[in-house]
Amino acid sequence: MRMLRWFCGHTRKDRVRNEVIRDRVGVAPIEEKLTQHRLRWFGHVQRRPPEAPVRNGVLERVDNVKRGRGRSKLTWDESVKRDLKDWNISKEIALDRSAWRLAINVPEP
């Protein structure tokens, strides 16, 4: 945001909202871009063969690890499941790379 503010000629003292600056510059919200990158990596992992090390390390967790007290931390696969549900995308589309890229694309405004 600092770069975008500098680009528009505003500082934090001007008290211009981030949404206004992103609209002026034509940049998509950072939350959507982060979700897009997370889903892009998920598609890459899904297209790998089942014996690939990246699939074993990312998609299969070790369940015998003792976790601390309190609420458990959000894991990568849980966040991907939430993203897929929020964007109404099924996992099976990830096997077709071109369809997956179209499904997860976040257009710039």
Order of alpha helices (4+ residues) and beta strands (2+ residues): alpha-alpha-alpha-alpha-alpha-alpha
